[in-house]
Amino acid sequence: MPKEQQQNQPQAITLTTLSLVKYTIMSAAFAIFILLTIVLPAEYNIDPTGIGQKLGLTVFNEVSNISTNSTTLLSSPLSSVESTEKTAEKTKGVNKVINVTVPAGRGVEYKFTMQQYQKLTYQWQTDSTALYFDLHGEPEGDTTGYFESYAIATLQSMEGSFTAPFSGVHGWYWKNTSDKPVKVQLTVKGEYSQHGLK
């Protein structure tokens, strides 16, 4: 075979056992690094390295109350319909200020558990950029994924009120497309039994 043809022939790449072990160890180390710095802080709020907090992955919700009532998350069950009505009656005339951090490039949902025809007055604003949002409700007991949107836009602030058309959870989905966390201050007054991040 002429020398020119021999030089144009592709050469097979052979990996030794030592090279394979080296690449496997490097891949495992990279996977552990991603797990510790991104996955655990973002998904489970566990941040052993502190990098997740610096990237804004750990702080999803800071709630401060004007009233002395403590925050009840949506996952907390109520014992009966009677206690739901009593809780809603207590919240009716109380202003509540809620601070929610929307991480960079992520979205969060904040919902209120309301009975049909209960009312909620609200005002929210961001500390910087505008956010895409969807104010919507999901019927109680629905397993199909159905939801009804009341307002969809990209704004820096909004105020208004709505009456729940059905019993279920009602609230906001905010999406942050920027590269920095955005804080939302939400002030509400109305009738609801529970509230929190969904």
Contacts in CASP RR format, 6 or more apart in sequence:
PFRMAT RR
TARGET T0000
AUTHOR 0000-0000-0000
METHOD contacts of the structure
MODEL  1
MPKEQQQNQPQAITLTTLSLVKYTIMSAAFAIFILLTIVLPAEYNIDPTG
IGQKLGLTVFNEVSNISTNSTTLLSSPLSSVESTEKTAEKTKGVNKVINV
TVPAGRGVEYKFTMQQYQKLTYQWQTDSTALYFDLHGEPEGDTTGYFESY
AIATLQSMEGSFTAPFSGVHGWYWKNTSDKPVKVQLTVKGEYSQHGLK
36 48 0 8 1.000
36 49 0 8 1.000
36 51 0 8 1.000
37 49 0 8 1.000
37 51 0 8 1.000
37 52 0 8 1.000
37 55 0 8 1.000
38 52 0 8 1.000
38 55 0 8 1.000
38 57 0 8 1.000
40 46 0 8 1.000
40 47 0 8 1.000
40 48 0 8 1.000
41 47 0 8 1.000
41 50 0 8 1.000
41 51 0 8 1.000
41 52 0 8 1.000
41 53 0 8 1.000
41 55 0 8 1.000
41 57 0 8 1.000
41 58 0 8 1.000
42 52 0 8 1.000
42 57 0 8 1.000
42 58 0 8 1.000
42 103 0 8 1.000
42 106 0 8 1.000
45 58 0 8 1.000
45 60 0 8 1.000
47 53 0 8 1.000
47 57 0 8 1.000
47 58 0 8 1.000
52 58 0 8 1.000
53 59 0 8 1.000
55 104 0 8 1.000
56 101 0 8 1.000
56 103 0 8 1.000
56 104 0 8 1.000
56 181 0 8 1.000
57 103 0 8 1.000
59 101 0 8 1.000
59 103 0 8 1.000
59 181 0 8 1.000
60 100 0 8 1.000
60 101 0 8 1.000
60 103 0 8 1.000
60 108 0 8 1.000
60 197 0 8 1.000
61 99 0 8 1.000
61 100 0 8 1.000
61 101 0 8 1.000
61 108 0 8 1.000
61 110 0 8 1.000
61 196 0 8 1.000
61 197 0 8 1.000
62 99 0 8 1.000
62 100 0 8 1.000
62 101 0 8 1.000
63 71 0 8 1.000
63 98 0 8 1.000
63 99 0 8 1.000
63 196 0 8 1.000
64 97 0 8 1.000
64 98 0 8 1.000
64 99 0 8 1.000
65 71 0 8 1.000
65 96 0 8 1.000
65 97 0 8 1.000
66 94 0 8 1.000
66 95 0 8 1.000
66 96 0 8 1.000
66 97 0 8 1.000
67 94 0 8 1.000
67 95 0 8 1.000
67 96 0 8 1.000
69 90 0 8 1.000
69 91 0 8 1.000
69 94 0 8 1.000
69 96 0 8 1.000
71 98 0 8 1.000
71 195 0 8 1.000
71 196 0 8 1.000
72 87 0 8 1.000
72 193 0 8 1.000
72 194 0 8 1.000
72 195 0 8 1.000
72 196 0 8 1.000
73 194 0 8 1.000
73 195 0 8 1.000
73 196 0 8 1.000
73 197 0 8 1.000
74 111 0 8 1.000
74 113 0 8 1.000
74 169 0 8 1.000
74 194 0 8 1.000
74 195 0 8 1.000
74 196 0 8 1.000
74 197 0 8 1.000
74 198 0 8 1.000
76 194 0 8 1.000
78 84 0 8 1.000
78 87 0 8 1.000
78 193 0 8 1.000
78 194 0 8 1.000
83 193 0 8 1.000
84 113 0 8 1.000
84 115 0 8 1.000
84 193 0 8 1.000
85 115 0 8 1.000
87 192 0 8 1.000
87 193 0 8 1.000
87 194 0 8 1.000
88 114 0 8 1.000
88 115 0 8 1.000
88 118 0 8 1.000
88 191 0 8 1.000
88 192 0 8 1.000
88 193 0 8 1.000
89 191 0 8 1.000
91 190 0 8 1.000
91 191 0 8 1.000
91 192 0 8 1.000
91 193 0 8 1.000
92 189 0 8 1.000
92 190 0 8 1.000
92 191 0 8 1.000
93 189 0 8 1.000
93 190 0 8 1.000
94 189 0 8 1.000
94 190 0 8 1.000
95 187 0 8 1.000
95 188 0 8 1.000
95 189 0 8 1.000
96 187 0 8 1.000
96 188 0 8 1.000
96 189 0 8 1.000
96 195 0 8 1.000
97 185 0 8 1.000
97 186 0 8 1.000
97 187 0 8 1.000
98 110 0 8 1.000
98 185 0 8 1.000
98 186 0 8 1.000
98 187 0 8 1.000
98 188 0 8 1.000
98 195 0 8 1.000
99 183 0 8 1.000
99 184 0 8 1.000
99 185 0 8 1.000
99 186 0 8 1.000
100 108 0 8 1.000
100 110 0 8 1.000
100 174 0 8 1.000
100 183 0 8 1.000
100 184 0 8 1.000
100 186 0 8 1.000
100 197 0 8 1.000
101 181 0 8 1.000
101 182 0 8 1.000
101 183 0 8 1.000
101 184 0 8 1.000
102 108 0 8 1.000
102 131 0 8 1.000
102 174 0 8 1.000
102 175 0 8 1.000
102 176 0 8 1.000
102 181 0 8 1.000
102 182 0 8 1.000
102 183 0 8 1.000
102 184 0 8 1.000
103 176 0 8 1.000
103 181 0 8 1.000
104 176 0 8 1.000
104 178 0 8 1.000
104 179 0 8 1.000
104 180 0 8 1.000
104 181 0 8 1.000
105 175 0 8 1.000
105 176 0 8 1.000
105 177 0 8 1.000
105 178 0 8 1.000
105 179 0 8 1.000
106 175 0 8 1.000
106 176 0 8 1.000
107 173 0 8 1.000
107 174 0 8 1.000
107 175 0 8 1.000
107 176 0 8 1.000
108 173 0 8 1.000
108 174 0 8 1.000
108 197 0 8 1.000
109 171 0 8 1.000
109 172 0 8 1.000
109 173 0 8 1.000
109 174 0 8 1.000
109 197 0 8 1.000
109 198 0 8 1.000
110 171 0 8 1.000
110 172 0 8 1.000
110 174 0 8 1.000
110 186 0 8 1.000
110 195 0 8 1.000
110 196 0 8 1.000
110 197 0 8 1.000
110 198 0 8 1.000
111 137 0 8 1.000
111 138 0 8 1.000
111 169 0 8 1.000
111 170 0 8 1.000
111 171 0 8 1.000
111 172 0 8 1.000
111 195 0 8 1.000
111 196 0 8 1.000
111 197 0 8 1.000
111 198 0 8 1.000
112 120 0 8 1.000
112 169 0 8 1.000
112 170 0 8 1.000
112 171 0 8 1.000
112 188 0 8 1.000
112 192 0 8 1.000
112 194 0 8 1.000
112 195 0 8 1.000
112 196 0 8 1.000
113 168 0 8 1.000
113 169 0 8 1.000
113 192 0 8 1.000
113 193 0 8 1.000
113 194 0 8 1.000
113 195 0 8 1.000
114 120 0 8 1.000
114 164 0 8 1.000
114 167 0 8 1.000
114 168 0 8 1.000
114 169 0 8 1.000
114 170 0 8 1.000
114 191 0 8 1.000
114 192 0 8 1.000
114 193 0 8 1.000
115 164 0 8 1.000
115 167 0 8 1.000
115 168 0 8 1.000
115 191 0 8 1.000
115 193 0 8 1.000
116 164 0 8 1.000
116 165 0 8 1.000
116 166 0 8 1.000
116 167 0 8 1.000
117 163 0 8 1.000
117 164 0 8 1.000
118 163 0 8 1.000
118 164 0 8 1.000
118 190 0 8 1.000
118 191 0 8 1.000
118 192 0 8 1.000
119 161 0 8 1.000
119 162 0 8 1.000
119 163 0 8 1.000
119 164 0 8 1.000
119 190 0 8 1.000
119 191 0 8 1.000
120 161 0 8 1.000
120 162 0 8 1.000
120 164 0 8 1.000
120 170 0 8 1.000
120 188 0 8 1.000
120 189 0 8 1.000
120 190 0 8 1.000
120 191 0 8 1.000
120 192 0 8 1.000
121 160 0 8 1.000
121 161 0 8 1.000
121 188 0 8 1.000
121 189 0 8 1.000
121 190 0 8 1.000
122 158 0 8 1.000
122 159 0 8 1.000
122 160 0 8 1.000
122 161 0 8 1.000
122 186 0 8 1.000
122 187 0 8 1.000
122 188 0 8 1.000
122 189 0 8 1.000
123 157 0 8 1.000
123 158 0 8 1.000
123 159 0 8 1.000
123 160 0 8 1.000
123 186 0 8 1.000
123 187 0 8 1.000
124 157 0 8 1.000
124 158 0 8 1.000
124 159 0 8 1.000
124 172 0 8 1.000
124 184 0 8 1.000
124 185 0 8 1.000
124 186 0 8 1.000
124 187 0 8 1.000
125 156 0 8 1.000
125 157 0 8 1.000
125 158 0 8 1.000
125 184 0 8 1.000
125 185 0 8 1.000
126 156 0 8 1.000
126 157 0 8 1.000
126 182 0 8 1.000
126 183 0 8 1.000
126 184 0 8 1.000
127 182 0 8 1.000
127 183 0 8 1.000
127 184 0 8 1.000
127 185 0 8 1.000
128 178 0 8 1.000
128 180 0 8 1.000
128 182 0 8 1.000
128 183 0 8 1.000
129 156 0 8 1.000
129 176 0 8 1.000
129 178 0 8 1.000
129 180 0 8 1.000
129 182 0 8 1.000
130 154 0 8 1.000
130 155 0 8 1.000
130 156 0 8 1.000
131 154 0 8 1.000
131 155 0 8 1.000
131 156 0 8 1.000
131 174 0 8 1.000
131 175 0 8 1.000
131 176 0 8 1.000
131 182 0 8 1.000
131 184 0 8 1.000
132 153 0 8 1.000
132 154 0 8 1.000
132 174 0 8 1.000
132 175 0 8 1.000
132 177 0 8 1.000
133 151 0 8 1.000
133 152 0 8 1.000
133 153 0 8 1.000
133 154 0 8 1.000
133 155 0 8 1.000
133 158 0 8 1.000
133 172 0 8 1.000
133 173 0 8 1.000
133 174 0 8 1.000
133 175 0 8 1.000
134 149 0 8 1.000
134 151 0 8 1.000
134 152 0 8 1.000
134 172 0 8 1.000
134 173 0 8 1.000
135 149 0 8 1.000
135 150 0 8 1.000
135 151 0 8 1.000
135 152 0 8 1.000
135 162 0 8 1.000
135 170 0 8 1.000
135 171 0 8 1.000
135 172 0 8 1.000
136 147 0 8 1.000
136 148 0 8 1.000
136 149 0 8 1.000
136 150 0 8 1.000
136 170 0 8 1.000
136 171 0 8 1.000
136 173 0 8 1.000
137 147 0 8 1.000
137 148 0 8 1.000
137 149 0 8 1.000
137 150 0 8 1.000
137 164 0 8 1.000
137 168 0 8 1.000
137 169 0 8 1.000
137 170 0 8 1.000
137 171 0 8 1.000
138 145 0 8 1.000
138 146 0 8 1.000
138 147 0 8 1.000
138 148 0 8 1.000
138 168 0 8 1.000
138 169 0 8 1.000
138 170 0 8 1.000
139 146 0 8 1.000
139 166 0 8 1.000
139 167 0 8 1.000
139 168 0 8 1.000
140 166 0 8 1.000
140 167 0 8 1.000
140 168 0 8 1.000
140 169 0 8 1.000
141 168 0 8 1.000
148 165 0 8 1.000
148 166 0 8 1.000
150 162 0 8 1.000
151 158 0 8 1.000
162 170 0 8 1.000
164 170 0 8 1.000
169 198 0 8 1.000
172 186 0 8 1.000
174 182 0 8 1.000
174 184 0 8 1.000
176 182 0 8 1.000
188 195 0 8 1.000
END
